Amino acid sequence: MEGRIIDVKGNKLYIEHHNPFEGRPTIVFLHDSLGSVQLWRDFPAKLSEHTGCNVLVYDRLGYGKSDPMPTHVRPVNYMALEAHVLNELLLEIEPDIEDVILFGHSDGGTIALIMAAVYPEWVRAVICEAGHIFVEDVTLKGVYDAWDAYKTSNLPERLQKYHGDKVDTLFKAWTETWTRDDYRGWNIEYLLKDITAPLLFIQGEADEYGTLDQVEKTVTQVSGNAEKYIIPETGHTPHKEVPELVLRKAAEFINNFF
């Protein structure tokens, strides 16, 4: 897919938009807290092939080929703000975007849930992979472990391949936000009742960043149809660890509605 830069409220965001299927929905991919367009690899293209849907994948501000973040200090509601940015991005691209299906991983999964609640006019279905609706001790342990790896391994160099000189800022933005005292009470359960689009929640049973409470409390509180897909012996990134399983389930879910 060819990429281009879109100006959204003065910030330049890198997107790849593949829309060969006239009249078909667009799957919008939302990456995780260290992710990027490149790190999705060929997963978006494969899901497009399995469903006959168009694809939009983009780097959030501070990631990949998009503009850097102005600061690593984030407000508690930073993921809600990202949902507003996505709304603006979609407005910039329309009318090339029709029905939207969100596929979000980790932070991206949470942003997808918020987007579906706050901007239901865009969203026809949601696939949330390893998203969070509140903070758990296991999540914080995962963040601290990642911080240790950042200080003691070649993780910074590996991330620089995708984010360039933005790595330190984005890593601090993630780790320092989640471990701040004022973030401990972050919770979006109050929004779930406003989600009416069909929802598929995918999670690895061995997810090192969240328990199955994240799944159960989401699928039981949304207003629309909701199902869960728990994958045994799988961690936080099912679409990389067991891609064929995730592709098959995600395609089955989408093809059931479109």
C-alpha positions, -999 to 999 in steps of 0.1 A, spaced: 0 0 0 13 35 -9 16 59 20 9 97 22 9 124 48 -25 140 59 -26 172 78 -50 169 108 -54 201 128 -18 212 120 -2 178 127 11 156 99 0 120 102 13 92 80 -14 70 65 -17 41 41 -52 38 25 -60 9 2 -96 12 -12 -101 -10 -43 -134 -24 -32 -161 2 -41 -191 2 -18 -173 -20 8 -164 -11 44 -130 2 55 -111 -16 82 -92 11 102 -62 -3 121 -52 13 154 -17 3 167 -5 -3 202 15 19 225 48 12 207 34 3 173 33 18 139 20 12 103 51 -9 95 48 -30 126 14 -43 114 34 -59 86 11 -78 62 -18 -84 86 -40 -56 73 -35 -67 37 -44 -103 46 -75 -93 64 -85 -72 34 -81 -103 12 -102 -124 35 -130 -99 37 -131 -79 5 -128 -47 27 -108 -16 22 -80 -7 46 -68 24 64 -38 22 87 -20 52 102 7 63 126 -6 83 156 11 115 165 46 107 178 48 73 161 63 59 129 64 85 101 40 110 117 51 142 134 67 139 168 47 144 200 52 179 215 59 164 249 60 130 265 37 142 293 1 130 285 -32 138 302 -51 110 318 -76 110 290 -51 108 262 -68 78 245 -101 97 244 -82 126 227 -69 101 201 -104 91 193 -112 127 185 -81 128 162 -93 97 144 -127 114 138 -109 144 123 -87 121 102 -118 103 88 -134 137 80 -103 147 60 -105 115 40 -142 112 33 -160 106 9 -135 78 3 -145 62 36 -179 47 40 -187 21 67 -159 18 92 -148 -13 110 -122 -7 138 -94 -31 145 -74 -19 175 -46 -36 194 -38 -27 231 -40 11 234 -55 9 199 -81 -14 211 -91 10 239 -92 39 214 -115 18 192 -139 12 221 -139 49 229 -144 58 192 -173 34 189 -189 50 220 -183 86 211 -186 86 173 -211 58 166 -221 74 133 -188 62 119 -185 27 134 -203 -3 121 -182 -30 140 -153 -32 164 -125 -58 168 -107 -50 201 -75 -70 206 -60 -70 241 -76 -36 249 -79 -21 284 -109 -5 301 -92 0 335 -57 -3 351 -47 -37 367 -16 -47 387 -6 -71 359 -6 -42 335 17 -21 356 40 -51 360 42 -55 323 50 -18 319 78 -19 345 92 -51 328 92 -33 295 110 -3 311 136 -27 324 140 -42 290 144 -7 275 173 0 298 191 -33 296 185 -47 261 186 -36 225 149 -26 225 156 11 219 176 2 187 149 -22 175 122 5 180 144 32 162 140 12 130 103 22 130 101 54 150 135 71 144 145 97 169 110 97 185 117 65 205 126 80 238 97 104 238 71 78 229 85 52 253 84 77 282 49 88 271 37 52 275 55 41 306 54 73 327 17 78 320 6 43 330 27 43 361 17 78 374 -4 79 406 -32 99 389 -36 73 362 -44 44 386 -80 53 386 -84 56 349 -115 37 338 -138 38 307 -165 14 318 -190 42 319 -187 46 281 -194 9 273 -232 12 273 -229 36 244 -213 10 221 -241 -3 199 -219 -17 170 -211 -54 170 -180 -62 191 -154 -90 189 -129 -89 218 -98 -110 212 -74 -118 240 -45 -142 246 -51 -163 277 -15 -156 288 -17 -118 281 11 -103 302 -6 -68 303 -42 -77 313 -65 -103 328 -97 -118 313 -116 -93 335 -109 -67 307 -128 -90 283 -157 -100 306 -164 -65 318 -164 -52 283 -186 -77 265 -212 -77 293 -216 -39 294 -218 -29 258 -253 -24 243 -247 -42 210 -239 -78 201 -206 -88 217 -185 -120 216 -151 -129 230 -123 -150 215 -98 -162 241 -68 -179 227 -49 -204 249 -11 -202 254 -10 -168 237 3 -134 250 -4 -98 243 -1 -98 205 -23 -126 191 -22 -111 156 16 -117 156 18 -149 177 -11 -168 161 -19 -147 130 -39 -174 112 -62 -179 141 -68 -142 144 -73 -137 107 -98 -165 105 -118 -153 135 -117 -116 125 -128 -125 89 -156 -147 101 -168 -119 124 -167 -92 96 -182 -115 69 -211 -123 93 -222 -86 92 -210 -74 57 
